[in-house]
Amino acid sequence: MKIQLNNKPIVKHQIKGVELIRNGRGFSKSELKEAGIVDIRMAKNRGIPIDVLRKTTKAENVEQLRPIAKDILNVRKTAKRKH
């Protein structure tokens, strides 16, 4: 089951005091953990882009991941009940 993201993760950086925002390659591991997704391989299999080079945690990205994490956990719980 692939998950469709509405928006891409954002990355903020500053140049000479001006904050710039752009689309990122993927979510950082810390953003995934804060949203409730602890299994990185499962997230990759579900189609969630992951950028292993990023270390920062942005609140906007975590808020975007929370509903996805809830869906993933619900799918895992129902799969465990069937067995």
C-alpha positions, 0 to 999 in steps of 0.5 A: 500500500503506497501512500500519497503525500499532499506536500513534500517535506520542507527544508529551511535555511538562511543566507545572510539572515534571510530565511529560505524555504524549499522542498526537501528530498525526504523526511528526516529520521527524527521527524519520522520518530517524532510522528510515531513511525519507528520502523524506517524500512516500513516507511520506505516500503510505504512510499514515504521519502526519507532523507538520511542526510538531514538531521533537523526536525521541522514541526511542519513536517511532523504535522504532515506525517502524523495522519500517515503514521496513524494510518500505518499503525492502524494497518499494522494492528489489523494485520496482526489481528487477522493472524 
